[in-house]
Amino acid sequence: MNFLLNFLVWFLFLCVVPIRGYFITVDPHSEECFFDRAEAGTKLGRQCLQHIQYNLFGSVHIDEELTWPDLSYITGLMFETVEGGFLDIEVRISGPDQKVIYQGEKESSGKYTFSAYETGIYHYCFSNKMSTLTPKVVMFSMEIGEAPKGTVGAVNEGEAGHTKLEDMIRELSGTLTSIKHEQDYMHVRDRIHRSINESTNSRVVMWSFFEAIVLIVMTVGQVYYLKRFFEVKRVV
């Protein structure tokens, strides 16, 4: 009984990953920046996904250094341009020493992955300086993972009694997280395609009404012109 209870406690503890989600409005010619503290060696993630709108969590991208057991240490920055202009935004991620880790222009959405090279504050900024009139609405979330072993804030594996079971639970937790992201991705893709279909249908209907009106006007105009053409004017 105690073994089962410990198993459930560890499972719930490892499955709880803090995620902060925000909606922000980036005005024209402005930049909004946020920051998070990360321990050296912590994984931070991103994978580019091009689409149209809504909050889209893309497929989990595993880089060459990352294995499934490491997924519980991921800290991922996911963002989506929801509204405004061509749904694009400039993204910049910088480290504690102000070194630019990643910089992208005209991004629609994405999830970025990299490893924190030193302990400190990491900044991520969204810039709308390329826009002159249109503000951009951006949804983003930061998923904070555990610190790697041997760093401040990491779980003391010696005291916790590190076992193979714990490794399996960590791997299961990472797998469940990736499955959840896949489900979110498919759900939002369905919403996007439905929105596209509805928008296309409404435009087709509007265009059909416009064509019908033009056809009626041309028909009336031709009848009126032919009637005037064949009129016989009598001279009194």
VOGU-3710 file (C-alpha; in Angstrom, 3 decimals, decimal comma):
1> mnfllnflvw> 0,000/0,000/0,000  2,787/2,407/0,894  4,586/1,539/-2,323  1,477/2,348/-4,370  0,964/5,610/-2,474  4,581/6,657/-3,041  4,226/5,787/-6,709  1,136/7,983/-7,084  2,756/10,865/-5,205  5,838/10,754/-7,411
11> flflcvvpir> 3,718/10,461/-10,538  1,602/13,505/-9,652  4,682/15,469/-8,591  6,451/14,825/-11,878  3,399/15,473/-14,005  2,837/18,919/-12,514  4,736/21,349/-14,722  4,157/25,094/-14,218  2,880/26,790/-17,362  2,143/30,499/-17,640
21> gyfitvdphs> -0,020/31,669/-20,533  -0,628/35,275/-21,543  -2,368/37,370/-24,178  -0,627/40,638/-24,990  -1,162/43,461/-27,477  1,981/44,754/-29,158  1,379/48,255/-30,513  2,956/49,505/-33,764  6,601/50,564/-33,433  6,810/48,957/-29,975
31> eecffdraea> 8,336/45,933/-28,271  7,155/43,852/-25,299  9,726/41,860/-23,293  9,403/39,233/-20,560  11,896/37,209/-18,588  12,352/33,939/-16,687  15,147/32,583/-14,562  16,744/29,310/-15,680  19,501/27,167/-14,225  22,506/26,273/-16,364
41> gtklgrqclq> 21,788/23,231/-18,503  18,007/23,570/-18,372  16,326/22,828/-21,668  14,217/25,589/-23,206  12,265/24,768/-26,307  10,907/25,933/-29,656  9,597/24,395/-32,852  8,416/26,555/-35,761  4,855/26,010/-36,963  3,308/28,103/-39,726
51> hiqynlfgsv> -0,460/28,498/-39,651  -3,118/31,143/-39,573  -4,647/31,826/-36,181  -5,714/30,599/-32,743  -3,432/29,223/-30,039  -1,518/26,377/-31,678  0,701/24,040/-29,663  2,836/22,258/-32,203  4,301/18,813/-32,285  7,023/18,242/-29,707
61> hideeltwpd> 10,357/18,575/-31,467  13,217/16,518/-30,059  16,623/17,886/-30,985  19,720/15,716/-31,318  20,805/16,232/-27,701  17,432/15,512/-26,153  16,169/12,069/-25,193  12,766/11,111/-23,848  13,828/10,984/-20,175  15,003/14,612/-20,475
71> lsyitglmfe> 11,548/15,835/-21,411  10,680/16,508/-17,776  13,369/19,199/-17,771  12,060/21,128/-20,767  11,201/24,783/-20,464  9,335/25,737/-23,634  8,376/29,113/-25,086  5,308/28,712/-27,276  3,672/31,675/-28,988  0,985/32,424/-31,549
81> tveggfldie> 0,089/35,629/-33,390  -3,684/35,636/-33,025  -4,744/38,913/-34,579  -3,410/41,854/-36,564  -2,008/42,458/-40,037  -0,465/39,410/-41,661  -0,311/37,569/-38,306  3,448/38,031/-38,043  5,727/39,188/-35,246  9,452/39,547/-34,581
91> vrisgpdqkv> 10,836/37,298/-31,830  14,108/37,644/-29,938  15,507/35,484/-27,127  18,562/36,694/-25,217  20,612/35,298/-22,345  21,795/36,756/-19,027  24,747/38,420/-20,777  22,411/40,006/-23,389  23,718/37,581/-26,007  21,080/36,951/-28,677
101> iyqgekessg> 20,243/33,239/-28,661  17,570/33,394/-31,338  16,071/36,122/-33,486  13,336/35,663/-36,064  11,357/38,019/-38,274  7,751/37,730/-39,441  7,015/34,642/-37,360  3,434/33,387/-37,092  3,957/30,961/-34,226  6,452/28,560/-32,764
111> kytfsayetg> 8,044/26,617/-29,950  11,774/27,180/-29,364  14,292/24,735/-27,939  17,756/25,517/-26,613  19,875/24,815/-23,550  20,537/27,485/-20,926  24,291/28,011/-21,108  24,476/29,741/-17,703  22,307/30,442/-14,681  20,485/33,755/-14,869
121> iyhycfsnkm> 17,636/35,729/-16,401  16,620/34,893/-19,971  14,580/37,460/-21,890  12,140/36,865/-24,720  10,783/39,847/-26,640  8,013/40,342/-29,201  8,527/43,308/-31,514  6,021/44,998/-33,817  8,369/47,720/-35,028  7,875/46,731/-38,670
131> stltpkvvmf> 4,166/47,653/-38,466  3,094/51,264/-38,948  -0,602/51,112/-38,042  -1,721/47,630/-36,993  -1,283/46,311/-33,429  -0,650/42,576/-33,024  -2,301/40,315/-30,455  0,080/37,555/-29,348  -0,660/34,565/-27,143  2,374/32,931/-25,541
141> smeigeapkg> 3,158/30,524/-22,728  6,304/29,585/-20,846  6,594/26,023/-19,574  9,127/25,883/-16,762  10,779/22,504/-16,275  12,918/21,140/-13,470  16,523/22,183/-13,065  19,034/19,551/-14,217  20,749/17,314/-11,718  23,515/18,882/-9,675
151> tvgavnegea> 22,253/22,465/-9,899  20,567/24,675/-7,364  16,858/23,894/-7,245  17,228/20,379/-8,609  15,781/17,430/-6,765  18,307/15,767/-4,457  18,275/12,322/-5,996  20,299/10,790/-3,155  17,807/11,830/-0,510  14,814/10,999/-2,704
161> ghtkledmir> 16,100/7,498/-3,317  16,541/7,629/-7,065  15,328/4,401/-8,648  14,586/3,029/-12,050  10,894/3,468/-11,303  11,378/7,226/-10,950  13,127/7,338/-14,322  10,214/5,478/-15,875  7,770/7,926/-14,287  9,746/10,877/-15,652
171> elsgtltsik> 9,717/9,339/-19,101  5,993/8,672/-18,831  5,413/12,256/-17,721  7,302/13,590/-20,732  5,413/11,276/-23,064  2,062/12,386/-21,633  3,082/16,017/-22,082  3,935/15,427/-25,735  0,624/13,602/-26,266  -1,256/16,507/-24,703
181> heqdymhvrd> 0,508/18,946/-27,010  -0,357/16,760/-29,998  -4,022/16,721/-28,954  -4,022/20,497/-28,506  -2,382/20,823/-31,906  -4,989/18,657/-33,652  -7,851/20,400/-31,853  -6,671/23,853/-32,862  -5,903/22,738/-36,411  -9,515/21,570/-36,634
191> rihrsinest> -10,686/24,990/-35,442  -8,412/26,688/-37,973  -9,649/24,612/-40,917  -13,263/25,131/-39,860  -12,653/28,878/-39,645  -11,025/28,869/-43,091  -13,931/26,908/-44,571  -16,511/29,234/-43,038  -14,608/32,298/-44,231  -14,264/30,840/-47,738
201> nsrvvmwsff> -17,954/29,932/-47,881  -19,013/33,411/-46,783  -16,780/35,006/-49,412  -18,148/32,696/-52,113  -21,714/33,601/-51,116  -20,908/37,319/-51,137  -19,226/37,010/-54,530  -22,245/35,095/-55,880  -24,586/37,858/-54,698  -22,313/40,449/-56,303
211> eaivlivmtv> -22,298/38,546/-59,603  -26,093/38,210/-59,488  -26,509/41,945/-58,895  -24,110/42,782/-61,745  -25,949/40,362/-64,039  -29,328/41,908/-63,196  -28,002/45,435/-63,764  -26,464/44,446/-67,121  -29,695/42,721/-68,197  -31,836/45,728/-67,323
221> gqvyylkrff> -29,336/48,023/-69,038  -29,304/45,959/-72,237  -33,107/45,781/-72,366  -33,352/49,522/-71,849  -30,708/50,197/-74,516  -32,333/47,898/-77,087  -35,728/49,416/-76,363  -34,371/52,902/-76,976  -32,553/51,700/-80,104  -35,711/50,410/-81,784
231> evkrvv> -37,926/53,334/-80,802  -39,406/55,191/-83,790  -39,484/58,914/-83,362  -42,439/60,575/-85,063  -42,063/64,019/-86,536  -45,101/66,195/-85,921
//
